[in-house]
Amino acid sequence: MEEEKVKAAEEEETWSKETVPKVIRIMSTRLSQRDIISLLLVSPWLHRTLVSYPSLWLVIDLREMNNAGNRLVAALSIPRYRHVREINLEFAQDIEDRHLELLKTKCLGSLQDLESLNLNGCQKISDKGIEIISSTCPELKVFSIYWNVRVTDIGIQHLVKNCKHIIDLNLSGCKNLLDKSLQLIADNYQELESLNLTRCVKLTDGGLQKILIKCSSLRSLNLYALSGFTDEAYKKISLLAHLKFLDLCGAQNLSDEGLACIAKCKNLVSLNLTWCVRITDVGVMAIAEGCSSLEFLSLFGIVGVTDKCLEVLSRFCSNTLTTLDVNGCVGIKRRSRDELLQLFPHLMCFKVHS
């Protein structure tokens, strides 16, 4: 009887020291935070066990949730979230500046390690809110505030003043930003790796050139739906030696000459030229010869390209290209799937747009 008790105790110790940590590691990579929170209710033992692993409580995910502001304040008041690294409030539309003020007054200590903050679609946040939250998160590296028309250059000024380590910045849809914001970003975030300026329609060549000259570490640049830029700025994209992702959808002023300069970005993997209506075979052939690692290319809606550029793409990019959209390119003859695979054997997606 005594031996059985000893054996049971040994098995329980093995379970606690070896099996549980393995299960926790699997959970941290396979389960969402919301699922893990649900497991807290299963039993007191499981609650104690899960809470004792700090690695499970580095993320707060309140995407699209009601009453997210009060939920966030309540969560950050719980000890297990004292070292949170990522907060996602995407489309939690009741979030207001006052909630961020509450965080600063009540939960300042829990935000000191925060590295990623997603405020996408939180349209009630203003420059004041950015001032408050940026002053509480000195280690922030990733900041996203997509689709916010209240934010201005003043908000960006607060961000660059308070958060010195930003490497990923999403300002998509912040339509009231001017070139001053780009000047501030260029002067303060020269290690920036990802920048999204989609639909920031008040920006000009002058502002973009500041970014392209100073932010030479950029790996991803999204200029979707910005028709106001010209070759004067586009040519300077060639300065981004590490660039892998480039979205120029709707770049109506981009010419073959500008695209030939972009072809100097030898590491480019993804290029969206949808509705770049001035482009012809000449520009696409320059891309094919210069960017031989290309995996994604959209030429959707470009009537000036023909089979000639497709042949050159096949010659230089056939080993890498997996996605090619030539829908709407009336100069390129229709091909069957098998015919396309003869040109590009690794092709998996033939059309991005419908």
C-alpha positions in Angstrom: 0.0 0.0 0.0 2.8 2.3 0.9 4.6 1.6 -2.3 1.5 2.5 -4.3 1.3 5.8 -2.5 5.0 6.5 -3.3 4.5 5.5 -6.9 1.4 7.7 -7.2 3.3 10.6 -5.7 6.2 10.1 -8.1 3.8 10.0 -11.1 2.1 13.2 -9.9 5.5 14.9 -9.6 6.5 13.8 -13.1 3.2 15.0 -14.4 3.7 18.5 -12.8 7.3 18.8 -13.8 7.4 17.3 -17.3 3.9 16.8 -18.8 2.2 20.0 -17.7 5.0 22.3 -19.1 4.8 20.4 -22.4 1.0 20.8 -22.5 1.3 24.5 -21.7 3.8 25.0 -24.6 1.4 23.4 -27.0 -1.5 25.5 -25.7 0.4 28.7 -26.1 0.9 28.1 -29.8 -2.3 26.3 -30.7 -5.1 28.0 -28.6 -6.3 31.6 -28.8 -6.2 33.6 -25.7 -10.0 33.5 -25.5 -9.9 29.7 -25.4 -7.3 29.7 -22.7 -9.4 32.1 -20.6 -12.4 29.6 -21.0 -10.2 26.8 -19.6 -9.8 28.8 -16.4 -13.4 27.9 -15.5 -12.9 24.1 -15.9 -11.5 23.5 -12.4 -9.6 25.3 -9.6 -6.5 23.1 -10.2 -6.5 24.0 -13.9 -7.0 27.7 -13.0 -4.0 27.7 -10.6 -1.9 25.8 -13.1 -2.6 28.1 -16.1 -2.2 31.3 -14.0 1.2 30.1 -12.9 2.6 30.3 -16.4 3.3 33.9 -17.3 3.9 33.0 -21.0 0.2 32.4 -21.4 -0.8 35.9 -20.4 1.3 38.1 -22.7 -1.7 38.9 -25.0 -5.0 40.7 -24.4 -7.3 40.1 -27.4 -10.5 42.2 -27.3 -11.1 42.4 -31.1 -14.7 43.4 -32.0 -15.8 43.1 -28.4 -18.4 45.2 -26.7 -17.5 47.2 -23.7 -13.8 46.7 -24.6 -12.6 49.8 -22.8 -13.8 48.7 -19.4 -12.8 45.1 -20.1 -9.3 46.2 -20.8 -9.0 48.2 -17.6 -10.3 45.3 -15.7 -7.9 42.8 -17.3 -4.9 44.9 -16.7 -5.8 45.1 -13.0 -5.3 41.4 -12.7 -1.8 40.3 -11.6 -1.4 37.7 -14.4 -1.4 40.5 -17.0 1.4 42.6 -15.4 3.8 41.9 -18.2 1.4 42.0 -21.2 3.3 42.4 -24.5 0.4 42.7 -27.0 -3.1 44.4 -26.9 -5.5 44.0 -29.8 -8.5 46.3 -29.8 -9.3 46.1 -33.5 -12.8 47.3 -34.2 -13.6 47.6 -30.5 -15.5 50.7 -31.4 -16.5 51.9 -27.9 -12.8 52.5 -27.0 -12.4 56.2 -26.2 -9.7 58.6 -25.0 -11.1 58.3 -21.5 -10.4 54.6 -21.4 -6.7 55.2 -22.3 -6.6 57.9 -19.5 -7.9 55.2 -17.1 -5.2 52.9 -18.2 -2.6 55.5 -17.4 -3.9 56.3 -14.0 -4.8 52.7 -12.9 -2.6 50.3 -14.9 0.6 52.1 -15.7 2.8 49.4 -14.3 1.2 46.7 -16.5 2.0 48.6 -19.8 5.7 49.1 -19.3 6.5 45.9 -21.4 3.9 46.4 -24.1 5.3 46.0 -27.6 2.3 45.8 -29.8 -0.9 47.9 -29.8 -3.7 47.5 -32.4 -6.2 50.3 -32.4 -7.5 49.6 -35.9 -11.0 50.9 -36.5 -11.1 52.6 -33.1 -12.5 55.8 -34.5 -13.2 57.6 -31.2 -9.5 57.8 -30.4 -8.0 61.2 -31.1 -4.6 62.9 -30.9 -5.1 63.2 -27.2 -5.6 59.4 -26.9 -2.4 58.8 -28.8 -0.6 61.2 -26.5 -1.9 59.3 -23.4 -1.2 55.8 -24.5 2.2 56.5 -26.1 3.4 58.1 -22.9 2.5 54.9 -21.0 4.1 52.4 -23.4 7.8 53.3 -23.8 8.7 49.9 -25.3 6.1 49.9 -28.1 7.4 48.5 -31.4 4.2 47.8 -33.4 1.5 50.4 -33.6 -1.6 50.2 -35.8 -4.4 52.8 -36.1 -6.1 51.9 -39.4 -9.2 53.9 -40.5 -9.0 56.8 -38.0 -9.8 60.2 -39.5 -9.4 62.1 -36.2 -5.7 61.5 -35.9 -3.5 64.4 -37.3 0.2 65.3 -37.4 -0.1 66.2 -33.7 -0.8 62.6 -32.8 2.2 61.4 -34.7 4.3 64.0 -33.0 3.3 62.5 -29.6 4.0 59.0 -30.9 7.6 59.8 -32.0 8.3 61.7 -28.9 7.2 59.0 -26.5 7.8 55.7 -28.4 11.4 55.5 -29.7 11.4 51.8 -30.8 8.7 51.6 -33.4 9.5 49.3 -36.3 6.0 48.5 -37.7 3.6 51.4 -38.2 0.1 51.1 -39.8 -1.5 54.5 -40.6 -3.8 53.2 -43.3 -6.9 55.3 -43.8 -5.7 58.2 -41.6 -6.8 60.7 -44.2 -5.9 63.8 -42.2 -2.1 63.2 -42.0 0.1 65.6 -43.9 3.7 65.5 -45.0 4.8 66.7 -41.5 3.9 63.3 -40.2 6.2 61.6 -42.7 9.0 64.1 -41.8 8.5 63.1 -38.1 8.6 59.4 -38.9 11.6 59.8 -41.2 13.6 61.7 -38.5 12.7 59.5 -35.6 12.2 55.9 -37.0 15.1 55.2 -39.2 15.0 51.5 -38.2 11.4 51.3 -39.4 10.7 47.9 -41.2 7.0 48.2 -42.1 5.0 51.2 -43.1 1.4 51.3 -44.3 0.1 54.6 -45.8 -2.9 53.3 -47.6 -5.4 56.1 -48.5 -3.5 58.8 -46.7 -4.6 61.0 -49.5 -3.1 64.3 -48.4 0.5 63.1 -48.6 2.8 64.4 -51.4 6.0 63.4 -53.2 8.0 65.6 -50.7 6.8 63.7 -47.7 7.3 60.3 -49.2 10.8 61.1 -50.3 11.8 61.9 -46.7 10.7 58.4 -45.8 12.5 56.8 -48.7 15.8 58.6 -48.1 16.0 58.1 -44.3 14.1 54.8 -43.6 16.4 52.5 -45.5 15.6 49.5 -43.3 12.0 49.2 -44.7 11.0 45.7 -45.8 7.3 46.5 -46.4 5.8 49.6 -47.9 2.1 49.9 -48.7 1.1 52.9 -50.8 -2.3 51.4 -51.9 -4.8 53.9 -53.4 -2.5 56.9 -53.5 -2.7 58.4 -56.9 -1.0 61.7 -56.2 2.6 60.5 -56.1 4.8 60.8 -59.2 8.0 59.3 -60.5 9.9 61.9 -58.6 9.1 59.9 -55.4 8.7 56.5 -56.9 12.3 56.5 -58.3 13.6 56.8 -54.8 12.0 53.5 -53.8 15.2 52.1 -55.3 17.0 53.2 -52.1 15.3 50.5 -50.1 17.7 47.7 -50.5 15.9 45.4 -48.0 12.4 45.9 -49.5 10.3 42.7 -49.9 6.7 43.9 -50.1 5.5 46.8 -52.2 1.9 47.7 -52.9 1.4 50.4 -55.5 -2.2 49.6 -56.4 -3.7 52.6 -58.2 -0.4 54.4 -58.8 -1.7 56.2 -61.8 1.4 58.4 -62.3 3.9 55.5 -62.2 5.7 55.2 -65.5 8.0 52.6 -66.9 10.9 54.8 -66.0 9.9 54.9 -62.4 9.3 51.1 -62.4 12.7 50.5 -63.8 14.2 52.3 -60.8 12.1 50.1 -58.4 13.5 47.1 -60.2 16.8 47.8 -58.3 15.1 46.4 -55.2 16.6 43.0 -55.7 15.0 41.4 -52.7 11.4 42.2 -53.7 9.1 39.2 -53.2 5.6 40.8 -53.6 4.6 43.6 -56.0 1.1 44.9 -56.6 0.8 47.0 -59.7 -3.0 46.8 -60.0 -4.4 49.7 -62.0 -0.9 51.2 -62.7 -2.3 52.3 -66.0 0.8 53.9 -67.5 2.9 50.7 -67.2 3.8 48.8 -70.4 5.9 45.7 -71.2 9.1 47.8 -70.8 8.5 48.4 -67.1 7.4 44.8 -66.3 10.4 43.4 -68.1 12.7 45.6 -66.0 11.1 44.2 -62.9 11.5 40.6 -64.2 15.2 41.1 -64.8 15.9 42.9 -61.6 13.6 41.1 -59.1 14.3 37.4 -59.8 13.0 36.4 -56.3 9.4 37.7 -57.1 6.7 35.4 -55.8 3.6 37.6 -56.1 2.8 40.0 -59.0 -0.4 41.7 -59.9 -0.8 43.4 -63.2 -4.6 43.6 -63.0 -6.2 46.1 -65.2 -3.0 47.2 -67.1 -3.9 47.3 -70.8 -0.4 48.3 -71.9 1.2 44.9 -71.2 1.4 42.0 -73.6 2.6 38.4 -73.9 6.1 39.8 -74.4 6.4 40.7 -70.7 5.0 37.4 -69.7 7.8 35.6 -71.7 10.5 37.7 -69.9 8.8 37.0 -66.5 8.9 33.3 -67.3 12.6 33.5 -68.2 13.7 35.2 -65.0 11.0 34.4 -62.4 9.6 31.0 -63.3 11.3 29.3 -60.3 9.8 31.7 -57.7 6.5 33.1 -59.0 3.5 31.5 -57.2 0.8 34.2 -57.7 0.2 36.1 -61.0 -2.8 38.2 -61.8 -3.2 39.4 -65.4 -6.9 39.7 -65.3 -8.1 42.6 -67.4 -4.8 42.8 -69.3 -6.4 42.7 -72.7 -3.0 42.5 -74.5 -2.2 39.1 -72.9 -3.9 36.2 -74.5 -6.0 33.9 -72.5 -4.3 30.7 -71.4 -5.4 27.5 -69.9 -4.1 26.5 -66.4 -1.7 24.0 -68.0 -0.3 26.6 -70.4 0.4 28.9 -67.5 2.1 26.2 -65.6 4.4 25.6 -68.5 5.6 29.2 -68.2 5.5 29.3 -64.4 5.7 25.7 -62.9 5.3 26.9 -59.3 2.2 29.0 -59.9 -0.6 28.3 -57.4 -2.9 31.3 -57.9 -3.7 32.7 -61.3 -6.0 35.5 -60.3 -6.1 37.7 -57.2 -9.0 40.0 -58.2 -12.4 38.8 -59.4 
